[in-house]
C-alpha cells in the first residue's frame, strides 16, 4: 500500500523542521521554486521512495517488495546518507556499507558499454535473498606513501588494494574492477538541463596546461541510441531517469520499465528462479516520482562567499589552473520535463567532461568512450558540507582522500600542472585555497 499524500501544511512543517537544524539537512531541501501543494507532495513522495525499505517478495506490502534476488543494500539512503557521499571502509574486514565494486572483462557489450563478467555481471552484489547465494565480499587494504611539499610539509596519501573473499560462484579470473563510493545526489536536475552542445563546446575549447576533456557517448536504454553522457563517475549514463533505474536495478535488484529483467546472470540458477515482486517491481509512477525528487533537490547555498578572503582565494583557485576543469559557471538549457530548471545560471564547478587523471587514480576499466585513466570532473558545489552531512565520507571516486589536500595531491595527468602549482604554494596559501573550497 502506498503512503497517503501529505497535505500542504504538513509538507511545509517538514521542510521547516529540516531547515531548523542546518546544515545536517542541507542536501535534502527542495528547490525554492516548489511552492504549489502538488509539487511538494510529489517531491515528498519521491523522498519516501528514496528512504523506503525494500522487502523480499512475496509480501503484503506489494508497493515495496521485490528486493534482490541479489543486492547490496535495502534502501537508497543507506548508500547516500542524508543525500551525501558514502565512505570507504577503514579496516580490511570492514564491510562496504556505502561503496560498491564494478566488474567487467575485455571487450564491449552489444551497446558499446563494458562487457559484464560472464558469471558475476557488471557489479558485485554481496547479498542474496534466502535460497540465493550472495556473490561474495570485497575488502580494501590501504597502503600509504608520503608526499613532501615545497615548504617541507609532508602529506601521507593512502591507496586502496582490492581483495575478494567468500566468492559464491567460483573464481573471478581475469577481471577489471573499480571500487566506488556512492556520490551525493543534490543538484542533479540542473546538471541534466545542461545542453549537450554546451558540453561539446567546452570539450572543443583550447585549454592551458595540456588540459583536454571530452564528452562520453553512451547508450540510451529508452531511445535505443548513443547520447551524451553526463551522470556516473565516468559520465556513463545519458540522463537522470536512466541513472536512477540503473542504480535501483544494480544496487537493490529492483526492476523497472528500463531494466525489466532480474539482475541474475545465466549461471546463477537459484537467482533466476526466485519470485519477483511484480513486472516491473518499480512501476512507472514510482520511477517518475523518484526522478522528480532527485531533479528538484536544491544545491545548498554557499557560506562566506563574498568575504575578501574568499574572493582572494577564489582568484588563487583560478590562477593555479583548477578552473580549467572545475568550471565555476554554466547555464542550463530547456529541461524537457521541469521548466523550473531551465535557463538557470549555476555554479557546479565542473565541466562534466572526461579527463585523464593519471596512473595513480586509474582503475583500468573502460566505460563506453572513457578509458581506464579517465574520470568525469565531479561537481564541487556543496563540497564544504560533505563531511558535516556524512562524517568520514572522504573524497575522490573511492573515498581514498581523507582531506582536501590529499584529494588535490592525487591529481595527475591533465591536472598535473595545477597540482604542481599547489605543491609550490606556501602553507598559508594552501590553507586559503582549502578555505575557499569549504565555502562551496
BELRAJO-V227392 format. One line per field, one symbol per residue. psi: psi as a letter, one per 30 degrees, with the letter a starting at -180 (. if undefined). burial: b if it has 16 or more other ideal C-beta (glycine too) atoms within 10 Angstrom, else e. Layout:
psi: ???
burial: ???
This chain:
psi: kkklkkleeeeeeeeeeeffhlgfgfggklkffjfkeeeeeeefeeeeeefkjklklllfiffglgkafklelflefefikhgalalklelegkljfhlljkkllkalafggakklkfefagkjjekllkfkklfakkkkkkllkkkklegfkkkkkkkkkkkklhkfhlkeajkkljkklkllglgeeeeffkkeeeeeeeefkkllggkdklkkjlkjeefhlklkkfllfghgkfleeeeeeeeeeeefgklaeeifklhklefieeefflklgljlejleeeeeeeeeeefgkkkkklkhfgleeeeefeeeeeefgefeeikeklklbjkfejeffkhkjlifhlfglkkjgleefkfgjljbfkaffklkjkkfkgeffefeeikgfallfggekfleeeeeffkabfgeeeeeeeffkleeeeeeeeeeeff.
burial: eeeeebeeeebeeebeeeeeeebebbbbbbbeebeeeebbbbbbbbbbbbebebbbbeeeeebbbbbbbbbbbbbbbbbbbbbbbbbbbeeeeeebebbbbbbbbeeeeeeebbbbbebbbbbbbbbbbeebbbbbbbbbeeeeeeeebeeeeeeebbebeeebeebbbeebeebbbbbbbbbbbbbbbbbbbbeeebbeebbeeeeeeebbbbbbbbbbbeeeebbbbbbbbbbbbbbbbbbbbbbbbbbbbbbbebbeebbbbeebeebeebebbeebbbeeebbbbbbbbbbbbbbbeeeeeeeeebeebbebbeebbbbbbbbbebebbebeebebbeebebbbbbbbbbbbbbeebbbebbbbbbeebbbbbbbbbbbbbbbebbeebbbbbbbbbbebbbbbbbbbbbbbbbbeebbebeeebbebbbbbbbbb
